[in-house]
Amino acid sequence: MISSLHIENIAVVKTLDVDMRAGFTVLSGETGAGKSIIIDCLNLLSGVRADKGIVRTGERSGEVCAVFCDISDRAKSIIEELGFSVEDRSIMLSRSISADSASSARVNGRAVTLSVLREISSVLFNIHGQNDSHRLLDRANHIELLDTYAGCADDVSAYSEIYAEIVRYRRELDAFNKDIMETNRLREMLKYQINDIDAVKLKDGEEEALVAESQRLQSIEKIKKQSMLVQKALNGGEKGVGAAYLIDRAASALEQLSAIIPEAEGLASRLTEVKYEIDDISEAALSLGEFGDEDPTARIDKIETRLEAISKLKRKYGSTVGDILRFRDDAAQRLDAIENSDERIGEIEDKLKSLSAVARQRALDIRKKRMAAARSLTSKVTETLEFLDMPKVRFEVSLVSKEELCPNGLDEVEFLIATNAGEPMMPMIKIASGGELARIMLSLKSALNECDGIDTAIFDEIDTGISGKTSRKVGIKLREIAKGSQVVCVTHSAQIASLADSHLFVSKSEKDGRVQTALSELGYDERVEEIARILGGIEISEIQRSAAREMIDEGREA
C-alpha cells in the first residue's frame, strides 16, 4: 500500500507531503482545489508519459515520490525478478519532470525506463476512473486473473513448462525442414571440402619441416664445404694434424706424469673425455653434409610442389595446417549431423507427439476449472452490479476454445460487458469511461479482490451521475474491498466520504500572488464540516451538520 506521498512543483502544488493508511481513504475538496492533480501525480508513477506543462510555472522541474510498504508476496516476487531489492517489503517509486528536458523515473533511487516503472507499478496499485488503462481492462491479463480466481495458476505453470519444451522441439524440427535444397547443397559442399583436404594428406607440423628442408637443400654446397672444414679441423683429414690428434697426445703426456704428480691423472682423464666429444662432433658435422642419394634439385621440386598444395588449402580453409585440420574436423561433424538428421527428425516427431498428448490433457483439465470459475465470476460481478443499481449492465467471461495448443492452454479469455439492454457484449476496453466504467471496475475488483494481488486501488469519478442511495452502496462496496488492503477514492459524495476510515481534504490558498494546493487529514469535527459542505447549501446549517454527523456515525457502525 502507499504509505507516503511527496509532490513538489507540480501544477499548483508547491510542496505536498502526506502519510497514508491502510483501509478506506477518501479525498474531497472544492472544485479546482487540485484533487485531479493528486490522481495525475499517481498516474505519473504508473508510467504514463509526462507533459512538461505540468511543471509549476517558474520552476525548472517537478517531482512525485511515493513509498509503498507491506507489499504482497506476488508483487515482491515480480519486483525482485526485475532485479530490485525489496527490504522490509517496502519500495520507493519516483518521477522527475523537467520543464526543458527529458523526464526520469527511479525505483529505490535507481534510474529505470518507463516500461520497467509501468511493470512495477502495475503490481502495486491500479487507478480506476476516466480514461484510465490498467490490467483489469487489458485483455492480455484476463486469462491470468481468471486462473488466479480459479485457483489453477500452478496447473497453468506446469502446463507452460511442457509447452515450452514443445516450442523448443518445434523450432528444432523447423530448422531441419526449413530448406531441403539448402541442406542438400550444404551436404555436397561439406563432402567436397573434406575430400579436398583429405586428398593432400596433411600432417600437423609438416609445412614447417618442409620449409626447413628446402632451405637446407638450397644451401647444400655451403653446408658440405663447412662440414668438411669442421671435420678437417677436428680430425686433420688424410694428412693434416687435427685437434683430436693433439688432444690425444696431450692426454698421453699427462698419463706419463701421473706416477710423479697424481693430479695429472685427473687432467688426462678429462682430456680423454674431450677427445671422445670431439670425435662425436666430427661425425655429426660430417653428417650435416650428407643428403642421401636423391638429387637435391629433384627433391627441392618435390618440396615446392607439396608446399604449393598446402598453400592452396590455406587460401581456402585456414592460415595454418592446424587450422585446416580443425576446419576439416568441424566439416565432418556438420556432415555427420546432416547425414543423421532423418533419425533425429524421427526422434523429435515422437517426442512432440508424446508431449502434445500430455499438454492437451492438462489443458483440457485446466479448461474445466476455467469454465467453472467463469460462471462463478460472472455471477459475483453481476450480483455486485445489481447491488450498485446497475441491473441492466451485463458482464460475461468469454471462454473461447482453440484447437491448437497455446502458451496458456486451449482457451482465449476476455471479460465482456454490455451497458444497456439489447446491446451486444463488447470488450471492456470499448465501453464508456468515467463513473460508469469506474463502478464496473469496482464490481470486478470486488470479485477479484482476494486474488488479483494488487494492494492499492484508486477510484476517481466513481460517484459521477449516481444518486445518494447508489452512492451509499458504492461506498459500502469500497469499504468492503478496503478490508485488508488500501482503497483511495476521490469523491464529491457525502454518502461515500462518510464511510471512510480516513478523510483527506484538498484545499487551495493564495500566497505571494500564487495559488497553492495543500492536503490535510481531517479530524471528526472537520469531517462533519466537510461532509456538511458537500451536502450543499449556500451556507452550512446545523441541519446539514447533524446529517453529516449521523452519516459518519452510521458509517462507523457499518
C-alpha positions as CSV (number, residue, x, y, z in Angstrom):
1,M,0.0,0.0,0.0
2,I,1.0,3.7,-0.3
3,S,2.5,4.8,3.0
4,S,3.6,8.2,2.0
5,L,3.3,10.6,-1.0
6,H,5.5,13.6,-1.8
7,I,4.7,16.1,-4.6
8,E,6.8,19.1,-5.4
9,N,6.4,21.8,-8.1
10,I,3.6,20.1,-9.9
11,A,0.8,22.3,-11.3
12,V,-0.4,24.5,-8.4
13,V,1.3,22.3,-5.8
14,K,4.5,23.9,-4.3
15,T,5.2,21.2,-1.8
16,L,2.9,18.5,-0.5
17,D,3.6,15.6,1.9
18,V,1.0,13.2,3.2
19,D,1.1,9.9,5.1
20,M,-1.5,7.4,4.1
21,R,-3.0,4.4,5.9
22,A,-4.4,1.0,5.0
23,G,-8.2,0.8,4.7
24,F,-10.6,3.2,3.0
25,T,-9.4,6.7,2.4
26,V,-11.3,9.5,0.6
27,L,-10.1,12.7,-0.9
28,S,-12.5,15.6,-1.2
29,G,-12.4,19.4,-1.7
30,E,-13.9,22.2,-3.6
31,T,-13.9,22.2,-7.4
32,G,-10.5,23.4,-8.7
33,A,-8.7,22.7,-5.4
34,G,-6.4,20.2,-7.0
35,K,-7.9,16.7,-6.4
36,S,-7.2,15.8,-10.1
37,I,-3.6,16.8,-9.6
38,I,-3.2,14.0,-6.9
39,I,-4.5,11.5,-9.5
40,D,-2.3,13.0,-12.2
41,C,0.7,12.5,-10.0
42,L,-0.2,8.9,-9.2
43,N,-0.6,8.4,-12.9
44,L,3.0,9.6,-13.4
45,L,4.1,6.9,-11.0
46,S,2.2,4.4,-13.1
47,G,4.4,5.2,-16.0
48,V,2.3,7.4,-18.2
49,R,4.2,9.9,-20.4
50,A,4.6,13.3,-18.8
51,D,3.5,16.6,-20.2
52,K,6.2,19.2,-19.5
53,G,3.4,21.7,-18.9
54,I,2.6,20.0,-15.6
55,V,5.7,21.6,-14.0
56,R,4.7,24.5,-11.8
57,T,5.1,27.9,-13.6
58,G,8.5,29.4,-12.9
59,E,10.1,26.2,-11.7
60,R,12.7,24.1,-13.7
61,S,11.4,20.7,-12.6
62,G,8.8,18.9,-10.6
63,E,8.9,15.7,-8.6
64,V,6.5,12.9,-7.4
65,C,7.6,10.3,-5.0
66,A,5.7,7.5,-3.2
67,V,6.8,4.9,-0.7
68,F,4.9,1.6,-0.8
69,C,5.0,-0.8,2.3
70,D,3.7,-4.2,3.2
71,I,3.6,-5.2,-0.4
72,S,2.2,-8.6,-1.4
73,D,4.2,-11.8,-2.0
74,R,3.3,-11.6,-5.7
75,A,4.4,-8.0,-6.1
76,K,7.6,-8.8,-4.1
77,S,8.4,-11.7,-6.3
78,I,7.9,-9.8,-9.6
79,I,9.9,-6.8,-8.4
80,E,12.8,-9.0,-7.3
81,E,12.8,-10.8,-10.6
82,L,13.3,-7.4,-12.2
83,G,16.5,-7.0,-10.1
84,F,15.3,-4.8,-7.3
85,S,15.8,-5.4,-3.6
86,V,12.6,-5.3,-1.5
87,E,13.8,-4.9,2.1
88,D,11.1,-4.9,4.8
89,R,8.5,-5.3,1.9
90,S,9.0,-1.6,1.0
91,I,9.8,0.1,-2.2
92,M,10.0,3.7,-3.5
93,L,8.9,5.0,-6.9
94,S,9.6,8.5,-8.2
95,R,9.3,10.6,-11.3
96,S,11.2,13.8,-12.0
97,I,9.6,16.1,-14.7
98,S,11.9,18.7,-16.3
99,A,10.4,21.8,-17.9
100,D,13.1,21.9,-20.6
101,S,14.5,18.3,-20.9
102,A,13.5,14.7,-20.6
103,S,11.8,13.3,-17.5
104,S,13.3,10.5,-15.4
105,A,12.0,7.6,-13.4
106,R,13.6,5.9,-10.4
107,V,12.9,2.8,-8.3
108,N,14.6,2.8,-4.9
109,G,16.8,5.6,-6.3
110,R,17.9,3.7,-9.3
111,A,17.1,5.1,-12.8
112,V,14.7,2.9,-14.8
113,T,12.8,3.1,-18.1
114,L,9.2,3.9,-18.2
115,S,8.4,0.3,-19.2
116,V,10.0,-1.0,-16.1
117,L,8.2,1.6,-14.0
118,R,4.9,0.5,-15.6
119,E,5.6,-3.1,-14.9
120,I,6.4,-2.5,-11.2
121,S,3.6,0.0,-10.5
122,S,1.1,-2.4,-12.2
123,V,1.5,-4.9,-9.3
124,L,1.4,-2.2,-6.6
125,F,-1.7,-0.1,-7.5
126,N,-4.4,0.4,-10.0
127,I,-6.3,3.6,-10.9
128,H,-9.9,3.2,-11.9
129,G,-11.5,6.2,-13.5
130,Q,-11.9,8.3,-16.6
131,N,-9.5,7.5,-19.4
132,D,-7.6,5.0,-17.2
133,S,-5.9,2.0,-18.7
134,H,-4.9,-0.8,-16.3
135,R,-4.6,-4.5,-16.0
136,L,-8.4,-5.1,-15.4
137,L,-9.1,-3.6,-18.8
138,D,-6.3,-5.2,-20.7
139,R,-7.5,-8.4,-22.3
140,A,-3.9,-9.9,-22.1
141,N,-4.4,-10.0,-18.3
142,H,-7.8,-11.6,-18.2
143,I,-6.7,-15.2,-18.5
144,E,-4.2,-14.7,-15.6
145,L,-6.9,-13.1,-13.5
146,L,-9.3,-15.9,-14.2
147,D,-6.7,-18.6,-13.5
148,T,-5.9,-17.0,-10.1
149,Y,-9.6,-16.8,-9.3
150,A,-10.0,-20.4,-10.3
151,G,-7.0,-21.5,-8.2
152,C,-5.3,-23.2,-11.2
153,A,-2.3,-20.9,-11.5
154,D,0.0,-23.8,-10.5
155,D,-1.6,-26.1,-13.1
156,V,-1.1,-23.5,-15.8
157,S,2.6,-23.1,-14.7
158,A,3.2,-26.8,-15.0
159,Y,1.4,-26.8,-18.4
160,S,3.6,-23.9,-19.6
161,E,6.8,-25.8,-18.8
162,I,5.6,-28.7,-21.1
163,Y,4.5,-26.1,-23.7
164,A,8.0,-24.5,-23.6
165,E,9.5,-27.9,-24.4
166,I,7.1,-28.4,-27.3
167,V,8.1,-25.0,-28.7
168,R,11.8,-25.9,-28.4
169,Y,11.3,-29.2,-30.3
170,R,9.2,-27.4,-32.9
171,R,11.9,-24.9,-33.6
172,E,14.5,-27.7,-34.0
173,L,12.2,-29.5,-36.4
174,D,11.6,-26.4,-38.4
175,A,15.3,-25.9,-38.7
176,F,15.6,-29.3,-40.2
177,N,12.7,-28.9,-42.6
178,K,13.2,-25.2,-43.4
179,D,15.0,-25.7,-46.7
180,I,15.7,-29.2,-48.0
181,M,17.5,-27.8,-51.1
182,E,19.8,-25.8,-48.8
183,T,20.5,-28.9,-46.7
184,N,21.4,-30.9,-49.8
185,R,23.6,-28.0,-51.1
186,L,25.4,-27.9,-47.7
187,R,25.9,-31.7,-47.7
188,E,27.6,-31.6,-51.1
189,M,29.8,-28.6,-50.2
190,L,30.9,-30.3,-46.9
191,K,31.8,-33.5,-48.8
192,Y,33.8,-31.6,-51.3
193,Q,35.7,-29.7,-48.6
194,I,36.5,-32.9,-46.7
195,N,37.7,-34.7,-49.8
196,D,39.7,-31.7,-50.9
197,I,41.6,-31.6,-47.6
198,D,42.0,-35.4,-47.3
199,A,43.5,-35.7,-50.8
200,V,46.5,-33.7,-49.7
201,K,47.0,-36.0,-46.6
202,L,48.2,-33.2,-44.3
203,K,50.2,-33.8,-41.2
204,D,50.4,-31.3,-38.4
205,G,53.8,-29.6,-38.4
206,E,54.6,-30.8,-41.9
207,E,54.8,-27.4,-43.5
208,E,57.5,-26.1,-41.1
209,A,59.6,-29.2,-41.7
210,L,59.4,-28.9,-45.5
211,V,60.4,-25.2,-45.4
212,A,63.4,-26.1,-43.2
213,E,64.4,-28.9,-45.6
214,S,64.1,-26.7,-48.6
215,Q,66.3,-24.1,-47.1
216,R,69.0,-26.7,-46.3
217,L,68.9,-28.1,-49.9
218,Q,69.2,-24.7,-51.4
219,S,72.5,-24.2,-49.3
220,I,73.8,-27.7,-50.0
221,E,77.3,-26.7,-51.3
222,K,77.9,-24.3,-48.4
223,I,76.8,-26.9,-45.9
224,K,79.1,-29.6,-47.4
225,K,82.1,-27.2,-47.6
226,Q,81.7,-26.0,-44.0
227,S,81.1,-29.5,-42.6
228,M,84.3,-30.7,-44.3
229,L,86.2,-27.8,-42.8
230,V,84.9,-28.8,-39.3
231,Q,85.9,-32.4,-39.9
232,K,89.4,-31.5,-41.0
233,A,89.9,-29.1,-38.1
234,L,89.0,-31.8,-35.6
235,N,90.5,-34.9,-37.2
236,G,93.1,-33.5,-39.6
237,G,91.8,-35.2,-42.7
238,E,94.0,-37.6,-44.6
239,K,97.4,-35.9,-44.0
240,G,96.9,-33.0,-41.6
241,V,97.0,-33.0,-37.8
242,G,93.7,-32.2,-36.2
243,A,92.5,-31.2,-32.7
244,A,91.7,-34.8,-31.8
245,Y,95.3,-36.0,-32.5
246,L,96.8,-33.1,-30.5
247,I,94.5,-33.7,-27.5
248,D,95.3,-37.4,-27.6
249,R,99.0,-36.7,-27.4
250,A,98.4,-34.2,-24.5
251,A,96.5,-36.9,-22.6
252,S,99.3,-39.4,-23.1
253,A,101.8,-36.9,-21.7
254,L,99.8,-36.3,-18.6
255,E,99.4,-40.0,-18.0
256,Q,103.2,-40.4,-18.0
257,L,103.3,-37.7,-15.3
258,S,100.7,-39.3,-13.1
259,A,103.3,-41.5,-11.4
260,I,105.1,-38.4,-10.3
261,I,102.2,-36.0,-10.0
262,P,98.9,-37.8,-9.0
263,E,96.8,-34.8,-10.1
264,A,98.0,-35.3,-13.7
265,E,95.9,-38.5,-13.9
266,G,92.6,-36.5,-13.4
267,L,93.6,-34.0,-16.1
268,A,94.5,-36.8,-18.5
269,S,91.0,-38.3,-17.9
270,R,89.3,-35.0,-18.6
271,L,91.3,-34.6,-21.9
272,T,90.3,-38.1,-22.9
273,E,86.6,-37.2,-22.4
274,V,87.2,-34.1,-24.6
275,K,88.7,-36.3,-27.3
276,Y,85.6,-38.5,-27.3
277,E,83.4,-35.5,-27.6
278,I,85.4,-34.1,-30.5
279,D,85.1,-37.4,-32.3
280,D,81.3,-37.3,-31.9
281,I,81.1,-33.7,-33.1
282,S,83.3,-34.5,-36.1
283,E,81.0,-37.4,-37.1
284,A,77.9,-35.2,-36.6
285,A,79.4,-32.3,-38.6
286,L,80.3,-34.7,-41.4
287,S,76.6,-36.0,-41.5
288,L,75.4,-32.4,-41.9
289,G,76.7,-32.5,-45.5
290,E,75.1,-35.9,-46.3
291,F,71.8,-35.6,-48.3
292,G,71.3,-39.2,-49.4
293,D,71.2,-40.5,-52.9
294,E,68.3,-38.4,-54.2
295,D,69.2,-35.5,-56.5
296,P,68.9,-32.3,-54.4
297,T,67.3,-30.3,-57.3
298,A,64.6,-33.0,-57.7
299,R,64.0,-33.1,-54.0
300,I,63.5,-29.3,-53.9
301,D,61.0,-29.5,-56.8
302,K,59.0,-32.1,-54.8
303,I,59.0,-29.9,-51.7
304,E,57.9,-26.9,-53.6
305,T,55.0,-28.9,-55.2
306,R,54.0,-30.1,-51.8
307,L,54.1,-26.6,-50.3
308,E,52.0,-25.2,-53.1
309,A,49.4,-27.8,-52.5
310,I,49.4,-26.8,-48.8
311,S,49.2,-23.1,-49.7
312,K,46.1,-23.7,-51.9
313,L,44.3,-25.3,-48.9
314,K,45.4,-22.4,-46.6
315,R,43.8,-19.9,-49.0
316,K,40.5,-21.8,-48.7
317,Y,40.4,-23.2,-45.2
318,G,42.8,-21.6,-42.7
319,S,46.1,-19.8,-42.2
320,T,47.9,-22.8,-40.8
321,V,47.9,-26.6,-41.3
322,G,46.4,-26.9,-37.8
323,D,43.6,-24.5,-38.8
324,I,42.9,-26.6,-42.0
325,L,42.7,-29.8,-40.0
326,R,40.4,-28.2,-37.5
327,F,38.2,-27.0,-40.3
328,R,38.1,-30.5,-41.7
329,D,37.0,-31.9,-38.3
330,D,34.3,-29.3,-38.0
331,A,33.0,-30.0,-41.5
332,A,33.0,-33.8,-40.8
333,Q,30.9,-33.2,-37.6
334,R,28.4,-31.0,-39.6
335,L,28.2,-33.6,-42.3
336,D,27.6,-36.3,-39.8
337,A,24.7,-34.2,-38.2
338,I,23.1,-33.8,-41.7
339,E,23.5,-37.5,-42.5
340,N,21.9,-38.4,-39.2
341,S,19.1,-35.7,-39.5
342,D,16.5,-38.2,-40.6
343,E,17.0,-40.2,-37.5
344,R,16.9,-37.0,-35.3
345,I,13.7,-35.8,-37.1
346,G,12.0,-39.1,-36.2
347,E,13.1,-38.7,-32.6
348,I,11.8,-35.1,-32.4
349,E,8.4,-36.1,-34.0
350,D,8.0,-38.9,-31.5
351,K,8.8,-36.5,-28.6
352,L,6.4,-33.9,-29.9
353,K,3.6,-36.4,-30.2
354,S,4.1,-37.6,-26.6
355,L,4.5,-34.1,-25.2
356,S,1.5,-32.7,-27.1
357,A,-0.7,-35.5,-25.8
358,V,0.2,-34.7,-22.2
359,A,-0.1,-31.0,-22.7
360,R,-3.5,-31.3,-24.4
361,Q,-4.9,-33.4,-21.5
362,R,-3.6,-30.9,-18.9
363,A,-5.1,-28.0,-21.0
364,L,-8.5,-29.8,-21.0
365,D,-8.3,-30.2,-17.2
366,I,-7.5,-26.5,-16.9
367,R,-10.4,-25.6,-19.2
368,K,-12.9,-27.4,-16.8
369,K,-11.6,-25.3,-13.9
370,R,-11.8,-22.1,-16.0
371,M,-15.3,-22.8,-17.1
372,A,-16.5,-23.2,-13.5
373,A,-14.6,-20.1,-12.4
374,A,-16.0,-18.1,-15.4
375,R,-19.6,-19.0,-14.3
376,S,-18.7,-18.1,-10.6
377,L,-17.0,-14.8,-11.5
378,T,-19.9,-13.8,-13.9
379,S,-22.4,-14.4,-11.1
380,K,-20.4,-12.4,-8.5
381,V,-19.8,-9.4,-10.8
382,T,-23.5,-9.4,-11.9
383,E,-24.6,-9.6,-8.2
384,T,-22.4,-6.6,-7.4
385,L,-23.6,-4.6,-10.4
386,E,-27.2,-5.2,-9.3
387,F,-26.3,-4.0,-5.7
388,L,-24.8,-0.9,-7.3
389,D,-28.1,-0.2,-9.1
390,M,-26.8,-1.2,-12.5
391,P,-29.2,-4.1,-13.2
392,K,-29.2,-3.6,-17.0
393,V,-25.4,-3.9,-17.2
394,R,-24.4,-7.4,-18.2
395,F,-21.0,-8.9,-17.5
396,E,-19.7,-12.1,-19.0
397,V,-16.4,-14.0,-19.0
398,S,-15.9,-15.2,-22.6
399,L,-14.1,-18.5,-22.9
400,V,-13.3,-19.4,-26.5
401,S,-11.9,-22.9,-27.1
402,K,-9.0,-23.3,-29.5
403,E,-7.8,-26.4,-31.4
404,E,-4.1,-25.6,-31.3
405,L,-2.1,-25.5,-28.1
406,C,-1.2,-22.0,-26.9
407,P,1.1,-20.7,-24.1
408,N,-1.8,-20.7,-21.6
409,G,-3.6,-23.8,-22.8
410,L,-6.5,-24.2,-25.2
411,D,-8.5,-21.1,-24.3
412,E,-8.9,-17.4,-25.1
413,V,-10.3,-15.5,-22.2
414,E,-11.8,-12.0,-22.3
415,F,-14.1,-10.0,-20.0
416,L,-17.1,-8.6,-21.9
417,I,-19.7,-6.1,-20.9
418,A,-22.9,-4.6,-22.2
419,T,-24.1,-1.4,-20.6
420,N,-27.6,-1.3,-21.9
421,A,-30.4,-3.9,-22.6
422,G,-30.3,-5.2,-26.1
423,E,-26.8,-4.2,-26.8
424,P,-24.2,-6.8,-27.8
425,M,-21.5,-7.9,-25.4
426,M,-18.3,-5.8,-26.1
427,P,-14.7,-5.9,-24.8
428,M,-14.4,-3.9,-21.6
429,I,-11.8,-1.6,-23.2
430,K,-14.5,-0.3,-25.6
431,I,-17.2,0.6,-23.0
432,A,-18.0,4.1,-21.7
433,S,-15.5,5.8,-19.5
434,G,-16.0,7.9,-16.4
435,G,-18.1,7.0,-13.4
436,E,-19.9,4.1,-15.2
437,L,-16.7,2.4,-16.0
438,A,-15.3,3.0,-12.5
439,R,-18.4,1.3,-11.0
440,I,-18.0,-1.7,-13.4
441,M,-14.3,-1.8,-12.4
442,L,-15.4,-1.7,-8.7
443,S,-17.7,-4.7,-9.3
444,L,-14.9,-6.6,-10.9
445,K,-12.4,-5.5,-8.3
446,S,-14.8,-6.6,-5.6
447,A,-15.0,-10.1,-7.1
448,L,-11.2,-10.4,-7.7
449,N,-10.1,-8.6,-4.6
450,E,-8.6,-11.6,-2.8
451,C,-6.8,-13.0,-5.9
452,D,-5.5,-10.1,-8.1
453,G,-2.6,-9.3,-5.8
454,I,-3.0,-5.5,-6.1
455,D,-2.9,-4.0,-2.6
456,T,-4.0,-0.4,-3.6
457,A,-7.0,0.6,-5.7
458,I,-7.6,4.2,-6.5
459,F,-11.0,5.3,-7.7
460,D,-11.7,8.6,-9.5
461,E,-15.1,9.9,-10.5
462,I,-16.8,6.8,-9.3
463,D,-19.7,8.9,-8.0
464,T,-20.4,10.6,-11.3
465,G,-24.1,10.6,-12.3
466,I,-25.4,8.5,-9.4
467,S,-27.9,9.2,-6.6
468,G,-27.5,9.3,-2.9
469,K,-28.7,5.8,-2.4
470,T,-26.4,4.4,-5.1
471,S,-23.5,6.4,-3.8
472,R,-24.0,4.9,-0.3
473,K,-23.9,1.4,-1.9
474,V,-20.7,2.3,-3.8
475,G,-19.2,3.5,-0.5
476,I,-20.2,0.2,1.2
477,K,-18.6,-1.8,-1.5
478,L,-15.4,0.3,-1.5
479,R,-15.2,-0.2,2.3
480,E,-15.6,-3.9,1.8
481,I,-12.7,-4.0,-0.7
482,A,-10.5,-1.9,1.6
483,K,-10.6,-4.5,4.4
484,G,-7.1,-6.0,4.4
485,S,-5.9,-3.6,1.7
486,Q,-6.0,0.0,0.7
487,V,-8.6,1.9,-1.3
488,V,-8.3,5.6,-2.1
489,C,-11.3,7.4,-3.6
490,V,-11.6,10.9,-5.0
491,T,-15.3,11.8,-4.3
492,H,-17.9,14.6,-4.3
493,S,-20.3,12.3,-2.5
494,A,-21.1,12.8,1.2
495,Q,-22.6,9.2,1.2
496,I,-19.2,7.8,0.2
497,A,-17.0,10.2,2.2
498,S,-18.8,9.4,5.4
499,L,-17.9,5.7,5.2
500,A,-14.1,6.3,5.0
501,D,-11.6,5.2,7.6
502,S,-9.6,8.4,6.9
503,H,-10.6,11.6,5.1
504,L,-8.1,13.8,3.3
505,F,-9.1,17.3,2.4
506,V,-7.6,19.1,-0.7
507,S,-7.6,22.9,-0.3
508,K,-6.1,25.8,-2.2
509,S,-4.9,29.2,-1.0
510,E,-3.1,32.2,-2.3
511,K,0.4,33.2,-1.2
512,D,2.5,35.9,-2.7
513,G,0.1,36.2,-5.6
514,R,0.3,32.4,-6.4
515,V,-2.2,29.7,-5.8
516,Q,-1.1,26.7,-3.8
517,T,-2.7,23.4,-3.1
518,A,-2.5,21.7,0.3
519,L,-3.6,18.3,1.6
520,S,-4.5,17.6,5.2
521,E,-6.2,14.8,7.2
522,L,-9.5,15.8,8.8
523,G,-10.5,15.0,12.4
524,Y,-14.0,14.2,13.4
525,D,-15.3,17.8,13.7
526,E,-13.5,18.8,10.4
527,R,-15.1,15.8,8.7
528,V,-18.5,17.0,9.9
529,E,-17.9,20.4,8.3
530,E,-16.6,19.0,5.0
531,I,-19.4,16.5,4.6
532,A,-22.0,19.2,5.5
533,R,-20.4,21.4,2.8
534,I,-20.7,18.6,0.3
535,L,-24.4,18.1,1.2
536,G,-25.0,21.6,-0.3
537,G,-26.4,24.9,0.5
538,I,-25.0,28.5,0.3
539,E,-24.2,28.4,4.0
540,I,-23.7,25.3,6.2
541,S,-26.6,24.9,8.6
542,E,-27.0,22.9,11.7
543,I,-29.3,20.6,9.9
544,Q,-26.6,19.8,7.5
545,R,-24.1,19.3,10.3
546,S,-26.5,17.0,12.1
547,A,-27.0,15.0,8.9
548,A,-23.2,14.8,8.4
549,R,-22.7,13.5,12.0
550,E,-25.4,10.9,11.5
551,M,-23.9,9.7,8.3
552,I,-20.4,9.5,9.8
553,D,-21.7,7.7,12.9
554,E,-23.7,5.2,10.8
555,G,-20.5,4.6,8.7
556,R,-18.5,3.8,11.8
557,E,-21.2,1.3,12.9
558,A,-21.5,-0.3,9.5
